[in-house]
């Protein structure tokens, strides 16, 4: 089963002083790990 890449969501926060959205590297890494964990659980249960 080939999984299509999904864009990461909820990886930005609002800078309180400027109001701009900024991407946090820590959230990008966390979301990637969460995705990997989620997909590994799906693969294990579908076998």
KAQUIGI-V666084 format. One record per residue. N is the residue number from 1. PHI is phi in whole degrees, -180 to 180 (999 if undefined). OMEGA is omega in radians with two decimals (* if undefined). D_LAST is the distance of its C-alpha to the last C-alpha in whole Angstrom. Layout:
BEGIN
n-><N N>
phi-><PHI PHI>
omega-><OMEGA OMEGA>
d_last-><D_LAST D_LAST>
END
This chain:
BEGIN
n-><1 2 3 4 5 6 7 8 9 10 11 12 13 14 15 16 17 18 19 20 21 22 23 24 25 26 27 28 29 30 31 32 33 34 35 36 37 38 39 40 41 42 43 44 45 46 47>
phi-><999 -96 -99 -78 -65 -118 -68 -75 -120 57 -116 -122 -130 -96 -71 -64 -83 -110 79 -80 -84 -127 -88 -98 -59 -63 -72 -61 -65 -63 -63 -65 -67 -62 -62 -61 -63 -61 -68 -69 -70 -65 -63 -67 -81 -89 -84>
omega-><3.12 -3.11 3.09 3.11 3.12 3.10 3.13 3.11 -3.14 3.08 -3.11 3.03 3.12 3.06 -3.05 -3.10 -3.12 -3.09 -3.14 3.02 3.08 3.13 3.11 3.13 -3.14 3.12 3.09 3.13 -3.14 -3.14 3.10 3.11 3.10 3.12 3.14 3.13 3.14 -3.11 3.12 3.10 3.10 -3.12 -3.12 -3.09 -3.14 -3.10 *>
d_last-><11 14 15 19 21 22 26 26 28 30 31 35 38 41 44 47 50 49 46 44 41 39 36 35 33 32 30 29 27 26 25 23 21 20 19 17 16 15 13 11 10 9 6 6 6 4 0>
END
